[in-house]
Amino acid sequence: MRPSEYWERVGVHRFSVATAVATFCLLIAGGLVSTTESGLACPDWPLCEGKLIPQMIDGKQFEHTHRLVASAVAAMTFVLCAMIIKRRRADKVLLRLSAFAAALVVIQALLGALTVKLALPAWVSSLHQATAMGFFCVMVTLALLTRQRMPQFAGRTEDRRSRARLRTWILPVIGLAYLQVCLGAVMRHTRAGLACGFDFPLCLGKLWPKDAGLIVQIHLFHRFGGYLVAVAVLVLSAAVWRRGDRAGLRAAALLASVLVLAQIGLGAATILTSRELVTMTIHSSLGAALLADLVVAYWVACPSSPPELSGSGLRRSAAPLEAA
């Protein structure tokens, strides 16, 4: 590989990592908007009270900051897509993922505008957050795959059957974690966070009051979804450690266990502190971090094959790279 080509790959990887980090910051900013109920602090879109930079008071410091960070992330995504088209055109996986990320940015912008125009309907706000989490997973994937495309990570062929087993274990856990994040968005935007009052771990004196209203049911689905995700993550982590997998995968599994237990504690604290701002913000942020960590675990366990190895006699989807 020519030195110039190597540094081009380094540049693409570093910029993809920066975009993933910026996206995480955007999720935190978005969480602050919903936590402080500042979604309509700016009555118009894309400007705020007809200004590019309004006076940052009365919730506009949250809502407009969120918009500015979103604009930066959108610009970074389009730049990353252009970099991949220019420098990594032969890598169809990266090309398709970057194009998908760019499409999700456009969809997110439209959903953000619709949220303001329709005055925060719960279904649009929830869909907005669900799409944001999907976009975050794509950006984390791009950051991992551009790293795995570096020459120093090309290595030995792993046991494909063993990798297939890991794939079947990790993917359902990622799906559960994503659904739980979406349930959290629905609960937040339907204002069901305190539907059970300050009752925890019971709800209205019962484990699951079936005769309670829809808001209570939404809250309980999210609460018990958290328990289910916790069990799934802990079982997955135990399986990874029992197998004696590589250090990177064990570290991701251990971090997932820590994050999911912290999430249970923060969920309880959110109720007991009457949805205190810092507690809620950390709770929503760690949910995104847990989802990202599980995506990292998947790509460490089942690395993607770069195009230069696809013709080496290995199956295109199963020729792994040595990941860190």
N, C-alpha and C positions, 0 to 999 in steps of 0.2 A: 504494500500500500504506500502511495506517495505521501510524504509529510503533509502536503497541502490538503489531501483528502482526509488524513487523520485529524487535522485541526478543524476541518469542516464538520466532522462528526462530533468532535468535542464541543464545538459551538452550538450545534443543534441540540445536543444533550443538555448543556448548561442552560440554554434558553428554555427548554421544555421544563426543566426543574424549576426555574424562576417563575414560569407561568403557572405551574402547579402550586407553588407557594403563594403566589398572588391570588390564585383562586381560593385557597384556604382562607386568606385574609378577607376575601370578598364574602365568603360564607359567614365569617364572624360578624362582618358589618351588616349583612342581611339579617342575622339573628338579632342584632341589637335593634334593628328597625322594628321587627315584629314584637320583641320583648317590651320595647318602650311605646308600642302602638303609634309609631310615627309614620306609618305608611302613606298617610294623606297630608303630611306636613307641607309637602309641595303639591299644590292642587293641579298643576299642569305638568306636561311631559313633552320633550326631554329637558326643557329648562325648568327652573324653579322660581315661581312668581315672575316669570319673564326674564330672569337673569341667569347667567352662566354660574356666577358665584353669589348667591343671596346672602343675607345676614343670617349667620348660623345660630339661630335661636328657635325656641318653641318646636323642637323636634326636627327642624331642618338640618341640624348638625349631624343627625343620624341618617335621615333619608337621603339628603343630597350627597353626603360622604359616600354612602352606599352606591349612588349613581356614578360618582366620579371614579370609585374603585372599579365598578363594573365596566366603565368605559376603558379604563386602563387594561383590564383583563381581556376585553374584546380586541383591543388593538394588538396586544401581545399574542393573542391566538391567531389573528390574521397574519402577523409577521412570522410566527412559527410555521404556519401552513405554507407561506411563501418560501421560507428557508428549506423546508422539506421538499417542496416541488423543485426548487433550484438545485439542491445538493444531494437529495436522496430519492430522486425520481424513480430509480430502479426498485426501491423497496416498496412494494405494493401495500404491505401492511401499514407502514408508517404513513403512506400517502392517503390511504382510505381513512385511517384514524384521524389524521389532521383535518381532512375534509369534513368528517363527521363532527369534529369539535367545532369547526367554523360554522356548520349548520346549526349546532346547538346554541351557539352564541347568538345567532340571529333569532332563533326561537325564543331564547331567554329575553332578549330585548323586547320582542313583541308581547310576551307575557307580562313583562314589567310595565309596559305602556298600558296594556289591557287592565292590569291590576288598578292603576290610577284612574283610568277612564271609567271603569265600572264601580269605583269606590270600594275596593277591597272585598270582592266576593270570596268566600272561603275556598271554593273549588279552584278559582284561578290562582290564588295565593299558594294553595297547597301544591298545585301543578307546577307553579313557578319554582318552589323549593325542591320538588322531586326532580325536575329537569336540571336544576343546579347541582344536585348530588350526582346525577348521571354524568354531567359534564366534568365534575371533579374526578370521578373514577376514570374517565377517558384521559384526562390530563395526567393523572398518576401513572396510568398505563403507558402513555407516551414517554414520560420521564424514565420509567423502567426499561422500556424496549430500546430507547435510544442508547441507554447505558449498555444493554446486552449486545448491541450491535458494535461496540468497540472491540478492536482486534484482541485485546488482552483477555477478553471473556470467551473467545472461541476456544473450545476444549473438547473434552471427552464426551462420548455418547453415554447417556444414562440408561438405566433399565426402564424401557418405555412402559412396561406393564406396571411397575411401581409408580411411575409418574401418572399413569391413568387413574390409579387408585387415589392418589392425592387430589387429582382434579375433581373426582366425584365427591370427595370429602369437603373440599374448600368452596367450590362453587355454590352449593346449597346454603352454606353459612353466609356467604356474601349476599345471596338473595334474601335471606332472612334479615340481615342487618339493613339492607336497603329498604325493605318493606317496613321495618321498624322506624327508620328515619322518616319515611313517608307518612306513617301513622302519627309520628310526632308532629309533623307539619299540619296534618288534619286536626289534631287535638289543639294545637296552638291557635290555628286560625278559626276554629269554632269556639274558642275560649272555654275549652273543657279541662284546662289544667287543674282547676280547683273544683271540679264537678263532685268530688267526694269530700269536699270540705278539707279539713286538716286531718282526716282519718287515714292512717297508714300503719300497718299493711292492709287493714280491712278498708272497706268502702261503705260508708253509711251503716257501720256496725256489722256488715256481712262480707263474706269473701267475694261474692259477686251478686249484687242485688239485681236479679233478672227483671224485676218489675219497675226498675228505675227508667228514666227517660233516655233519649238517644245520646245526649251529651255525656251522661254517665257511662253508657256503653262504649262510646268512643274512647273515653279516658281509660276504661278497664282493658280494652283491646290493646292500647299502647302499654299499659302497665304490665299485663301478662305477656305481651310480646317481648318486653324487656327481659323478663325471666327466661323465656324460651331462647332468646339470642344468647343470654348468659350461659345457659346450659350447653348450647351448641358450640359456643366458642371454647368453653372449658374442656369439653369432650375432644374437640379438634386439637387443642393445645396438648392435651394428654397423649393423643395419638401421635402427634409429631414428635414429642419428646421420647415416647416409647420406641419409635422407629429409629431414633438416633440420627435424624437427618442433619444436614449441614448447619453450621452455626447461624448463618443468616436466617434460615427458616425457623430455627428454634427461637431466635431472638424476636422475630415477628410474632410467633405464637405466644411467647411470654408477654410481649407488649399488649397483644390483643386481650389476654386474660386480665392484665392490670387495668386496661381501659374499660372493659365491660363491667368489672366489679366496681370501678369508680363511677361508672354510669348509673348503676343501681343505687349507690349511695347518694349521688347528686340528684337522681330522680326523687328519692325520698326527701332530701333537703329542700328541693324546689317546692314540694307541697308544704313541708313544715315551716318554711320561711315565707310562705304566702307569695311565691314566685318572685323572690328577690332577684334583682337585676344581674348581679355578678354570678350568682349560682345558676340561673337559667342560661346565661351566656356560655359559661363553661360547660354546662350540660349539653347544649346543642353543638358546641365546638368539638367536644370529645366524641360525640356521635359521628361527626364527619371524619375525625381522626381514626376512629375504630374502623370505619368503612374503608378508608384509604389503606390502613395497615393490612386488612384482609386482602385487598387487591394486590398489595406488595407481596404478601405471602403466596398468593396464587402464582404470580409471575416468577418468583424465586423458585417455587416448587416445579413449575412447568414452563421453563424458558421458551421464548419464541425463536424460531429458526430464521436467521438472516438470509437474504436472497442468494448470497455467494455460496451458501452451503446446500442450497436446495437441489443442486444437480450432482451432489456427491454420493448418490446411492442411498441416502437416507430419505425417509418420508418427509415431505415439505413441512408438515405440522409437528413432526416429532423429532427433528434434529436439534437437540437442545444446546444451549450455550452454558458455559460455566458461569453462574451468577455469584455475586459476592455473598 
